[in-house]
Amino acid sequence: MRLICGLGNPGAQYQDTLHNAGFMALDRFAEQLGLEGWKTAHQGLTIKGSLSGNPFLLLKPQTFMNLSGRSLVSALGYFKVDLTDTLVISDDLDLEAGRLRFREKGGHGGHNGLRNIIELTGSNQFNRIKMGIGRPTHTGKVTNHVLGKASGDQKIGLDLACDQVSRYIEDFILGNTIQIESNP
């Protein structure tokens, strides 16, 4: 089984915020496959599916971003999924809006959701796709930026990125190599 975990914050007030790029990508993938009926389990929302005979679990932690590892660790243990069979999708301030980056392992890059996953699993050996949201263009706090709604070019970039990420999720489930060559 493959586990795909999209990071974000629960609740209507955080819906469509830049920090919820991981949730947006999973929602797009589920929609494209016609999957419905997110269930509450493992401190998150889950949907099980299969693609060409390859089972997978989609997970949107509901623990808030900084505690995302709690939900992921619960699902990993219950389904006995190896961390290397996991794909985590998160936002990234250091990439322009809509740009993507794939890594098979690595650090948290200052992202608290990834930091918590690394701390609780004791490993950085998991696949990740980072979705660019860009840095704030104003002098405000980063927190205000990541918890703000996407607008203009950000919205267009994230929308295109969600389509691309859906294809990469499919590749991951099928065991194909993910190679992000071009970005929107």
C-alpha positions as CSV (number, residue, x, y, z in Angstrom):
1,M,0.0,0.0,0.0
2,R,1.1,3.6,-0.7
3,L,0.2,6.4,1.7
4,I,-0.2,9.9,0.3
5,C,-0.4,12.6,3.0
6,G,-1.4,16.2,2.1
7,L,-0.6,18.8,4.7
8,G,-2.9,21.6,5.8
9,N,-5.0,23.0,8.6
10,P,-8.5,21.8,9.4
11,G,-11.5,24.1,9.5
12,A,-13.4,26.5,7.2
13,Q,-11.3,29.5,8.2
14,Y,-8.2,27.7,6.7
15,Q,-9.9,26.4,3.5
16,D,-8.2,27.7,0.4
17,T,-5.2,29.2,2.3
18,L,-1.8,28.8,0.9
19,H,-0.7,26.6,3.8
20,N,-3.4,24.1,2.7
21,A,-1.8,23.3,-0.7
22,G,-1.4,19.7,0.3
23,F,-5.1,19.4,1.1
24,M,-5.9,21.0,-2.3
25,A,-3.7,18.6,-4.2
26,L,-5.4,15.5,-2.5
27,D,-8.8,16.9,-3.1
28,R,-8.0,17.4,-6.8
29,F,-6.6,13.8,-7.1
30,A,-9.7,12.3,-5.3
31,E,-12.0,14.4,-7.5
32,Q,-10.2,13.2,-10.7
33,L,-10.6,9.6,-9.7
34,G,-14.2,10.1,-8.6
35,L,-13.4,9.2,-5.0
36,E,-15.9,10.5,-2.4
37,G,-16.6,10.1,1.2
38,W,-13.7,11.2,3.3
39,K,-13.8,9.2,6.6
40,T,-12.4,10.3,10.0
41,A,-9.6,8.0,11.1
42,H,-6.0,8.3,12.4
43,Q,-6.6,11.9,13.5
44,G,-7.3,12.8,9.9
45,L,-9.6,12.4,7.0
46,T,-8.9,9.4,4.8
47,I,-10.0,7.8,1.6
48,K,-8.8,4.3,0.4
49,G,-8.6,3.5,-3.2
50,S,-6.8,1.4,-5.8
51,L,-5.3,2.3,-9.1
52,S,-4.5,-0.6,-11.5
53,G,-4.6,-3.0,-8.6
54,N,-2.3,-0.8,-6.5
55,P,-3.9,0.1,-3.1
56,F,-3.4,3.5,-1.6
57,L,-4.6,5.7,1.2
58,L,-5.1,9.4,1.0
59,L,-4.6,11.2,4.4
60,K,-5.4,14.8,5.3
61,P,-4.2,15.2,9.0
62,Q,-6.7,17.2,11.1
63,T,-4.2,17.8,13.9
64,F,-3.2,21.2,12.6
65,M,0.0,21.7,10.6
66,N,2.5,21.7,13.4
67,L,1.3,18.3,14.6
68,S,0.9,16.5,11.3
69,G,3.2,13.7,12.3
70,R,0.7,12.4,14.8
71,S,-1.8,11.6,12.2
72,L,0.7,10.2,9.7
73,V,2.4,8.0,12.4
74,S,-1.0,6.6,13.4
75,A,-1.8,5.6,9.8
76,L,1.6,4.2,9.1
77,G,1.4,1.9,12.1
78,Y,-2.2,0.8,11.5
79,F,-1.7,0.0,7.8
80,K,2.0,-1.2,8.3
81,V,3.2,1.1,5.6
82,D,6.9,1.7,5.3
83,L,7.9,5.3,5.5
84,T,9.6,5.0,2.1
85,D,6.2,4.1,0.6
86,T,4.8,7.5,1.8
87,L,4.5,10.7,-0.2
88,V,3.9,13.9,1.7
89,I,2.7,17.0,-0.1
90,S,3.2,20.4,1.4
91,D,3.5,24.1,0.6
92,D,6.9,25.8,0.3
93,L,7.7,29.5,0.7
94,D,11.0,29.2,-1.1
95,L,9.4,28.2,-4.4
96,E,7.5,30.6,-6.6
97,A,3.7,30.1,-6.6
98,G,2.9,27.0,-8.6
99,R,6.4,25.7,-8.9
100,L,7.0,22.1,-7.7
101,R,9.9,20.2,-6.2
102,F,10.2,16.4,-5.5
103,R,12.6,14.9,-3.0
104,E,13.0,11.3,-1.9
105,K,14.4,12.4,1.5
106,G,15.7,15.6,3.1
107,G,15.2,18.1,5.8
108,H,12.2,20.1,6.8
109,G,13.4,23.4,5.3
110,G,11.7,25.3,8.1
111,H,8.3,23.8,7.4
112,N,6.8,22.8,10.8
113,G,4.6,20.1,9.4
114,L,7.6,18.3,7.9
115,R,9.6,19.0,11.0
116,N,7.0,17.2,13.1
117,I,6.9,14.2,10.8
118,I,10.7,13.9,10.9
119,E,10.7,14.2,14.7
120,L,7.9,11.6,15.3
121,T,9.1,9.1,12.7
122,G,12.7,9.6,13.5
123,S,13.5,9.7,9.8
124,N,13.7,12.0,6.9
125,Q,13.5,9.0,4.5
126,F,10.1,9.8,2.9
127,N,9.1,11.1,-0.5
128,R,7.8,14.7,-0.7
129,I,6.4,17.1,-3.2
130,K,6.7,20.7,-2.3
131,M,4.3,23.1,-3.9
132,G,5.5,26.7,-4.2
133,I,3.5,29.5,-2.6
134,G,6.2,32.2,-2.8
135,R,7.3,34.5,-0.1
136,P,5.2,37.5,1.0
137,T,5.6,40.5,-1.3
138,H,4.7,42.9,1.5
139,T,6.5,43.4,4.7
140,G,4.0,41.5,6.8
141,K,4.6,38.3,8.7
142,V,5.1,35.0,7.0
143,T,2.3,33.6,9.2
144,N,-0.1,36.0,7.6
145,H,1.1,35.0,4.1
146,V,0.7,31.2,4.6
147,L,-2.6,31.6,6.3
148,G,-3.9,34.0,3.6
149,K,-6.0,33.0,0.6
150,A,-4.4,32.5,-2.8
151,S,-5.2,35.3,-5.1
152,G,-4.3,36.3,-8.7
153,D,-1.2,34.5,-10.0
154,Q,-0.9,32.5,-6.9
155,K,-4.4,31.0,-7.4
156,I,-3.7,30.2,-11.1
157,G,-0.3,28.7,-10.2
158,L,-1.7,26.5,-7.4
159,D,-4.5,25.3,-9.6
160,L,-2.1,24.3,-12.4
161,A,0.2,22.7,-9.7
162,C,-2.6,20.7,-8.3
163,D,-3.2,19.2,-11.7
164,Q,0.5,18.3,-12.1
165,V,0.7,16.9,-8.5
166,S,-2.3,14.6,-9.3
167,R,-0.3,13.1,-12.2
168,Y,2.7,12.6,-9.9
169,I,0.5,11.0,-7.2
170,E,-0.7,8.5,-9.8
171,D,3.0,7.8,-10.8
172,F,3.9,7.3,-7.2
173,I,1.0,4.8,-6.6
174,L,1.9,2.9,-9.8
175,G,5.6,2.8,-8.7
176,N,6.8,5.0,-11.5
177,T,9.7,7.4,-11.0
178,I,8.6,11.0,-10.3
179,Q,10.6,13.4,-12.4
180,I,9.4,17.0,-12.2
181,E,11.0,18.5,-15.3
182,S,8.9,21.5,-16.0
183,N,6.7,23.7,-13.9
184,P,3.7,25.9,-14.6
